[in-house]
Amino acid sequence: MMQPGEDILLDNDDARLRRAWHPVARSVDVTSTPLAVHLNGDEYTLVRHGDVARAGHGLEDAPFSAIEVIGDVTWGLQEVYGLVWIAQERPVAELPPILEWFDQGYHSGVLTRSTVASAGVLIDNFLDVTHFSYLHRQSFGRSRPVTDDGYAIATTDGRVQLTHDTVLQEGRRNSAGGLGQRRIATYTYWPPYITHLQMVFPEDGAQAAATLICQPESKHSTKAYVLVLLPLSDPDLDDQINFSDRVLSEDLVIIDKMADARLMLSWKSELHTRADRASIEMRRSLSKFLDLCEAAQSAVDQKEVLV
Amino acid sequence: MTDSIVRRSGDRAQQVALMDWNSPAHWWPLALESELADAGRKPIAVTLHSIPWALVTLDGEIAALKDLCPHRRVPLSAGVVADSAAGEVLECGYHGWAFDRSGACAVIPALGEGRAPRGMGGTPTISLMLHEGLVWGSADESADRSSILRSMSSSGVLLRAQVVMQPAADVAWLLAGEQAGPGAVLRLAHSSELTFAIRPETEFSCVVFPIVPSESFESGMQTWVQTLAALESAVALPL
């Protein structure tokens, strides 16, 4: 429980996070050649017995080659969303549904980046919109400051949802003859480190989705996976992946400069405006999730004492 | 990391001296004025007693703002000088929060155009003094500055500052002998003309600002090069 005025920073290798599913590799990177991965400060080796990764977009029920974890014991492993996931202890929640992944009308790619910033700070950055005119002026083309106009928050059972209706590329003529490109975005956050972004561009009817999932490798290392999802009718998947990579690079330029890149769980220790409500709700949701993990571990510890 | 030579000496007077080096009630050299001039509208990051500061020129005057935006803890030294209704401000590179010379938050773009932050979001500052080409800073505006004003010669040439991975008290003691004290320009031991200023950067590192007289620039510089090289290879006494 947070005390007033206390700064609570979340370590990237916090032991409570052992009770969550975390990605450790892209499916395509796990082959018969042993692959070393790191999670919450521990090292594991993955080996695929065969050469068929689990596909998506209507093919997730097709046969795929099993993966073995060599080394430290884990509670479980699964392969979905183009990623291999590990839970080090019995997880307190299952993975959320990313609907576009199961939709045969979509295709996708996964990009990865590594950073010294914590997973929590990366998620905070992904949910944040007021940095568009500072970090993404070149990519998004947003020049005017973003406020809380068109910004709405809802929270349900630990899930945080932000709806943001705004205009990007204000200087560009759109297909309707006006200026700028309207984007209606829905961000959905699930603790600890999954955020899904669905975008609709009303002028030309385009849609796209991207999911940021973060792997806390160690105290000072995070691997970010961005799952890029486009309708099959949009053939420019490679362009969208390159664009997502560019946007992430723009974010990392500033985030990698933080002297202490841990997430401030005690949200009152930082300053916020109304356009930061998604960040506040994310921290509340994550704090509750960590409490659940801690309670689950306490229950196990008490049981072991009694036995 | 090595423990402080002074701390390990056991000498009571030196222990007291060590505490004084950690005191904020002195003026400490932060940067060369020429560095600020060269930086233009970009801040310079310096660290004093493990606290980061962003030095920046706003409306023609140098200011030292704590190098941490209170919004998301990104260093303000990653930002730039911007123009605002309140004059020139230091704008954070993440969300554009901007701060004036006093550290007050002058602009929060997410509030909307024409809406000023009312008394929220300021960042601490320290007092500054410019003297003979050096920018000096202090958390205590009333700290004694007389020894600095007395001891720095207008004919002195400042060499590039050097980071030394040893505590400031130890480096001062090694360079200037037992008379070395904080908050002053010190004379290099065994030299009648070479002086230096020194800033405690962290508990285990410091920044030395070597000074040579202009009339003996070449020889003075050579002496400093040799002295600082010898300092780097100085071996700490075992604990």
Boltz contact constraints between the chains, C-beta under 6 A:
constraints:
  - contact:
      token1: [A, 130]
      token2: [B, 95]
      max_distance: 6.0
  - contact:
      token1: [A, 130]
      token2: [B, 110]
      max_distance: 6.0
  - contact:
      token1: [A, 131]
      token2: [B, 94]
      max_distance: 6.0
  - contact:
      token1: [A, 131]
      token2: [B, 95]
      max_distance: 6.0
  - contact:
      token1: [A, 134]
      token2: [B, 96]
      max_distance: 6.0
  - contact:
      token1: [A, 145]
      token2: [B, 109]
      max_distance: 6.0
  - contact:
      token1: [A, 147]
      token2: [B, 110]
      max_distance: 6.0
  - contact:
      token1: [A, 147]
      token2: [B, 112]
      max_distance: 6.0
  - contact:
      token1: [A, 254]
      token2: [B, 74]
      max_distance: 6.0
  - contact:
      token1: [A, 254]
      token2: [B, 93]
      max_distance: 6.0
  - contact:
      token1: [A, 254]
      token2: [B, 94]
      max_distance: 6.0
  - contact:
      token1: [A, 257]
      token2: [B, 75]
      max_distance: 6.0
  - contact:
      token1: [A, 257]
      token2: [B, 78]
      max_distance: 6.0
  - contact:
      token1: [A, 258]
      token2: [B, 74]
      max_distance: 6.0
  - contact:
      token1: [A, 271]
      token2: [B, 70]
      max_distance: 6.0
  - contact:
      token1: [A, 271]
      token2: [B, 71]
      max_distance: 6.0
  - contact:
      token1: [A, 271]
      token2: [B, 121]
      max_distance: 6.0
  - contact:
      token1: [A, 273]
      token2: [B, 110]
      max_distance: 6.0
  - contact:
      token1: [A, 273]
      token2: [B, 111]
      max_distance: 6.0
  - contact:
      token1: [A, 275]
      token2: [B, 110]
      max_distance: 6.0
